[in-house]
Amino acid sequence: MADQQTNTPQEAFNGRLADNIVHFARALRTAGIRVGPGSVVDAIRAVQTAGIGERGDFYWVLHSVLVNRHEDHELFDQAFRLYWRKRALLEKLMSQLLPPSPAAPRDDAEEIRSRVAEALLKNEQKPEQPKPKLEIDATMTLSSQEILQKKDFEQMSAAEIAQARQLIARMVLPADKVKTRRLKPSPHGRQIDLRGSFRSSIRSGGHGMIDLRRLAPVEKHPPVVAICDISGSMTQYSRMFLHFLHALTEVRGRVSSFVFGTRLTNVTRALKSRDPDEALERCSDGVADWAGGTRIAACLHEFNRDWSRRVLGQGAVVLLVTDGLERDGRDELAFEVDRLHRSCRRLIWLNPLLRYDGFEAKAAGIVTMLPHVDEFRTIHNLGAMSDLVRALDARKPGEADPAKWLRAVAA
């Protein structure tokens, strides 16, 4: 019998097994698990390195790379059982990882099993047939843009994220202004401009009544300071919020941006680049702890010590973007958040966990931080971002104070 040709492990990964892992990762992403291109590449390399021989080993190798949150375990388990349910197919794929062995004659039954496995493999890899186009009357239905406004950033596809970035760039940003100590000439000002009045009197020769000139305070946009959590649980929300900060920086000059995971990094200069993609790339290059752990208290301490006096002047508004899941001491966290609150005009906490209807402030970090913020908002979709833009406008006298709701929740 002619010698049989056996694929090497590298050839297997260049073809069948690698494609199936990619398809499996796409299924996980569709189901709601955060799986990016980098995780897929790591999963393929991990399976190639481990030399899988049993189903359980294959399960845990993929689990260790593709699952980053405890709540995704059950979802991964069910997806794995459904996707890899064809036992003959999985054994066929994993057998190609084993070293080549000398050829041996096979009986008819083994030949049939091989042909069936190949048929299953071809059926599994069969490309999807294009669906026929349907003409649907969209009258009295929601537009795609309205749907995108309510869709969670974490559930968006790559095309939807690109469209969301365009909508963020065209977003009407806040026009709030606050009075400063500087004065400017104004006919409706309350303060008399003595120097201007005397100068006007001299020009007229000093005859008759003195025409009083008046001054009024100069109004400017208050500085905006953003402190954004870039830990693993906040990655997608942080990236979209950085696009919002980039758009805000182009319109309003006084915007300071910081990101933190286990350390604090100032990315203000990186976000001043004209191109938003280049700005995000420069931010990623300058941050060493992206998508890692988080230490909220330590990073806020570093901000209060090194940056608060530089950027929190003239009635600054602070946007704190984090889920509040802190493991450090509560006393230290409470002290740093309170100090930050006292140093700015308004402290707005943006937490994507608020997107859940049944959200309750039970985590120790959230309970500790709530009493020290002025507003508590979500930032999980474009609709929430639009609400934030309206919230950044200065509140009128007599308007309801949102901090009352926070104190009630914390109690």
Phi, psi and omega in degrees: 000142181295149179296138179276145178267126181244130180290141174284161178303323180295320178295324178297318180286332177288348184234260197289306186294319179298319179297320180293323177293322177296316179296321179295319179295322177297321178296320178296318180295321177295325181285347176118000178273135180285104179229114179259176179301323179297321178294325179294316178297318178297323179295317179297316179295322181295316178295321180294322181284323186289335183065062188296137176231343181231157182297319180297321178295318179299320180299311187284333175295313177295321181298318184294334183263320189268345182250118181247347182236145182297324183289348179271357184296311182296321179296317178296319182299314180293319180295322180295316182295324181283319186286318183260035184286339180279101187297317181297323179293315180297317179295323178298317181290317183288333180295337180283351175277340184286153179298149178298141179242159180301144182292142179224146180296144180243145178278178184296321181298318179294323178296321179295317179299321179296318180294322177295319179297318178295324178295318177297320180297315179296323179293325180290327183268000183298125181295150181290136178285138179298133181283143179296141180286134180246137175267117185241134176282113185269015179296136179064027176238169180283141176282165180297326179292322178293322177295319180295330179298329185259355184278137181295138178304324184289339181262000183281146172280175180297321179293320179292324177295319178297320178292322178296323178297321177295320179293324178295319180296329180267004183293138177284112187274161188297148180244028182289144178223149178234154180281139178251178180280343178289149182241153177221153178298134180205132180292342182254012181289154181270338183264134181280135177266094184297315182296315179295325180293315179294322179296320178293325179292323180293322180297328182273002178089004178077014181263141175082194182287146177280127178278106184289130173262150184235160180235149177225152180296144175284134178257131180225159172293132178292150177298145176246127179240120180250130177239108194245129178281126180243027178290175185302323182282352185241008191302306185295319179294322181295319180297316179293324180290328176293327173296321176297318179294325177297315178296321179293323180294324180292328183272318183242125186292323189269076177232122178248129185238132178229145174235152180211147170229274171259353176213164182261136180227132177272117181246020182300314182292324180295324182282357178275358176294143184297315183279125183296323179294320177294323179296316179294324178294320177294324176297314181297321180293329183270359182247126183266343186245034181292136177059034177251220178276187180216141175223089187293312184297315181295320181288321176295325176298318178295320178295312181298326182281319190255336191235342188299317182289339181277325191241353185258024177274168174058045174068046183292148175253128183254129175252109180259112184252106180195157176275354175076012181274089185249139180254349180286183183298138181290325182296316179295318180296316180298320180295315184290320179293321178295320178295319177296319180296321181287341185269350184234169179283317179218139176242112181251121180262123179252112185235115180294345178294341179291352179291341179278133181295327182267024182295134175226142181280083181247332180297143185300318181295320181293316179298324181290323186276331188305316184294348187251014179242156180273325181219149181232112186227162174265163182214042189264348180210180182292327177298317178294326178292323176295321176297324178295320179301316178293327180289334180289341174294141183300136179287141179282157178300137179088356180286150183299139180271116180292345181294337178298320178294324181293318180294326178293320179292318181294329179290000000 
